[in-house]
């Protein structure tokens, strides 16, 4: 690089990202050369930006744009994204007690799996828990998904129960496979956030969970003005995004409206 610069030539790099090549903490770097320029990002700046995000996960440009539609530009904005409502996934309901119209969490083992061809092709998996059974119906599915929904697989599923042609069913429920030590139910209520095209609830929940897990050191401007029995900002954010099972969801919704 020195030879190039001494020859009066200019080098423009799209990959050399060491801070020492240009500047460190606002000062000329030890390896600075007058004819070297770069389009690559400075590693020090990238690292600081990632730390300031506090999520352990650098948002992509597209994800930033989608979050921006929700008014989320910073980690503080993300933590202040108020849920629209909460879903109760803290209790697993026996399948024998299910009724159409309920939105519930169930867990069981797949007894039968097949692809049905009718007006619309669909993947059907019959889930049973010993008290009853329910059909999981997927109109859009991949080979990988089909392979994971074979007989013997243990699942927990959350969705709305509806009357189907052969009994009760859930259409495109949220589900995950269960391990032997997995209890299935959650300890807290599940928030449902406002979202936008291309940004799913699961991704938003992961981002917010990552943010809650990191010490954000957010400024609590009201802390000194409130009585001692009021929760701290950190405690309030924890309840906002992870209400304990049995929490009064009507009261939480009323506070959101207020």
N, C-alpha and C positions, 0 to 999 in steps of 0.2 A: 504493500500500500504506500509506504514511504517513497519508493522508487517512482511510482505513478505520480504522486503529488509533486515530487521534485522535478519531474519532467514537465510540469505545468498542465497535467491532465486532470480531469475530474472523474471520480468514481462514484457512482450511485448504486447503492446496494438495497436489495429488497429482502435480505435475509439476516444480515449482520445486526444483531440487536443488543450487543453488550453496551451498557451505559458508558463505559470508559472510552468508547470511540467518539463520543460527542460531548456529553455533559453528565456530571454526577452532582446531585443536590444543587443544581443551578450553576455550578462552576465547570470550567473547561476540564474535560476528562484527561487522564494521564496518557492515553493513546490517541489523543485528538490529532487530526491531520487537516490542513486547510482545504484540501481538495476532496475530502470525503463527505458524502451526503448519503442519507438512507431514507427509504420509504417504510422500512420495517419498524415495528413498535419498540420503544425502549423497554427492556425487561424490568427495570426498576418501576417504571410507570404502570406497566401491566400488573406487576405483583401488588403494588399499592392499590390499584383499582379493584383487584380481586379481594384484597383484604377489606377494603371499604364496603364492598358488597356484603361481606359477612355471611354469604350463603355457602361458601365452599364450592360454588359452582358458577363459573362465569357465564352470564347470559349471552346468548348469541345475538347478532344484530336483529334477526327476525323476531326473536323472543322479546327483545327490548321494545321493538315496535308494537308488538301485541300487548305487552304490559303497559306501554304508554297509553294505549286506548282506554285503559282502566284508570289512568291517572297515576300509575306507578312508575316513578322515575328513580327512586332511591330505596334503600332498605327500610327506612322509616315509613315511606309510603306503603311498602309491601306489608309491614306489620300492622298498619292502620287500615288495611283493606277489610271492611266489615262484612261478615257473612250475611247472606240473604236469609238463611234459615239453618237449622241443624237437623240431622238425621240420627236416629237412635240405632246404633249397631252394637250396643252393649249387651244385648240379650239375644240368644239364639232361640228362635221359636220352633216348637215341635211342628213338623209338617202336617200331622194329623189334626192340628187346630187351626190351620190356615183357612182364610176366607178371601174371596175375590175383593179387590180394592185395597187390601192391606199392603203397606210397604214395610218389609221385614227382612231380618237376617236369618238365614237358615244354613245348616251344615249337614253334610251327609256323604254318602258314597255313590258313585255312578253305577247303576245296575244295568243300564242299556244305553248304547250310543249308536246313532245311525244318521244317514243323510236321507231326507225325505224329498221326493220329487213330486211336486204338484203344480199349482199355479205359480208358486215361488219355491225354489230350492231352499232348503233350510237344514241346519244341523240340529238334531234333537238329542238331548242327553237326559236320561231319567235319573233323578237324584232321590235317594231314599235315606231315611234316618231311623227306621224301625217303627216309627209311629205313623208313617204315611210316605207319600212321595210327591214329587212335582217335576214337571218337564221344563227343562231349560231350552229355549228356542233361539237360534241365531240365524238370521237371514244373510248376514255378511260374516264370513269366517275364512281363515287361512288354513293351509294344510298343517301348519305348526299348531294352530289352535285346535284343530280336529284331533291331532295326535295326542294333545294334552287332556282331551275330554273323553278318554276311553274308559271302558268298564274297569272298576276297581279304584279309579282316581278319587281321592277325598277332597272335597271342596267346601268353601264357605261362599255363599252368594247373597247379595243384597239387591232387591228389586221390588217392583210392584207385582202383586199376585193378580192374575186375571183368569177368567174362564176360557179355556181352549177347547178344541174339538174333541179331545180325549180326557179332559180333566183340567185341573189347575196347572198354570204354567207361568213362567217369567220370560219375558222377551228381552234379550240382550242385557242380562243382569251384570252388575259388577261382581267379579268373582276372583278368587285366588286359591291355589292349591294349598292344602293343609299338611303340615308335617306331623309326626307322631306326638310331639310335645306342644303343638299349637292349639291353644284353647279355642281359637276362632273368633270369639267376641272381643270387642275393643273395650278399653277402660274409660274412654271419654266419648262424648258425642262427636259426630262427624260434621264439620262445617260445609256448607254449600255456598260458594262465593260467586259474585258476579263475574262473568267471564266473557270472552270474545272469540271469534272464529280463529281456530288454530291453537287455542290454549285450553287444555282440558283441565277438569277439576283435579285429577290426580297429580298433574304437574304443579298446579298452584299449591296444593296441600304440601307437596314435598318441598317446594321453595320456602314456604312459610315455616315448615317444621325445621328446616335447616337454619333459618334466620333465628328462630326461637332458641335453638340449641347453642347459638354463639352469643357470647357476652357483647351486646351491642353498645352498652354505655350510653343509652339514649338520654337526652336531657329531659328531666321531669320538671317542667316549669311550674306545675301546680303543687308539687310535693310539699313545699313549705307553707302553702296556704290552706291545706286540708287538715282535718283532724287526724289524730294519730291512728284512729281505728279504720281510716280509709286505706284501701290497698295501694301498694306502690304501682308505678307504671308497669314494671315487669310482671307483677302479679296480675294486674288487670289484663294485660295482653295475653297472658297464659290462659286466663278464663275465657277471654274473647274467642280464642282459636281452639281451645281444648276444654270445653265445659265438662265437668265430671258427670258421670252417668247419674241420671235422676235429677239433673238440674232443671229448673223451671224455664223451659224454652219460650213460654209465653212472655215471661218477664224479660228474657234476653231480647226477644223481638220488640218488646215495648221500648226498651232502652235504645235499640237501633233506630226506631221511628222517632224517638226524642232527639 
